[in-house]
């Protein structure tokens, strides 16, 4: 499960980078950033429990 969450973090990070590089895809940056933070929080909570 942790491997899946880490893989998701990497996917969201790629989306954030693509959103920053492509000027018309700012929405992709926002969505990727939100999903990255949400997944990081889930990973942090699961590792503490």
C-alpha positions as a Python dict, from the first residue, in 0.01 Angstrom:
ca = {
    (1, 'X'): (0, 0, 0),
    (2, 'X'): (282, 238, 81),
    (3, 'X'): (444, 164, -255),
    (4, 'X'): (120, 261, -428),
    (5, 'X'): (104, 590, -238),
    (6, 'X'): (465, 669, -323),
    (7, 'X'): (393, 593, -689),
    (8, 'X'): (95, 829, -673),
    (9, 'X'): (317, 1099, -524),
    (10, 'X'): (551, 1064, -820),
    (11, 'X'): (261, 1083, -1068),
    (12, 'X'): (123, 1396, -901),
    (13, 'X'): (471, 1551, -904),
    (14, 'X'): (498, 1490, -1279),
    (15, 'X'): (156, 1651, -1328),
    (16, 'X'): (268, 1955, -1128),
    (17, 'X'): (584, 1992, -1336),
    (18, 'X'): (393, 1957, -1665),
    (19, 'X'): (141, 2211, -1541),
    (20, 'X'): (418, 2459, -1466),
    (21, 'X'): (602, 2406, -1794),
    (22, 'X'): (299, 2427, -2023),
    (23, 'X'): (153, 2775, -1994),
    (24, 'X'): (-203, 2674, -2086),
    (25, 'X'): (-213, 2396, -1829),
    (26, 'X'): (-209, 2592, -1505),
    (27, 'X'): (-516, 2397, -1395),
    (28, 'X'): (-306, 2081, -1416),
    (29, 'X'): (-58, 2237, -1175),
    (30, 'X'): (-335, 2318, -928),
    (31, 'X'): (-495, 1973, -947),
    (32, 'X'): (-158, 1799, -924),
    (33, 'X'): (-55, 2008, -624),
    (34, 'X'): (-380, 1936, -440),
    (35, 'X'): (-355, 1563, -510),
    (36, 'X'): (13, 1561, -410),
    (37, 'X'): (-61, 1721, -74),
    (38, 'X'): (-361, 1495, -11),
    (39, 'X'): (-161, 1181, -90),
    (40, 'X'): (130, 1299, 126),
    (41, 'X'): (-108, 1351, 418),
    (42, 'X'): (-255, 1002, 373),
    (43, 'X'): (94, 852, 359),
    (44, 'X'): (201, 1044, 670),
    (45, 'X'): (-109, 933, 865),
    (46, 'X'): (-67, 568, 762),
    (47, 'X'): (299, 565, 867),
    (48, 'X'): (215, 707, 1211),
    (49, 'X'): (-55, 447, 1283),
}
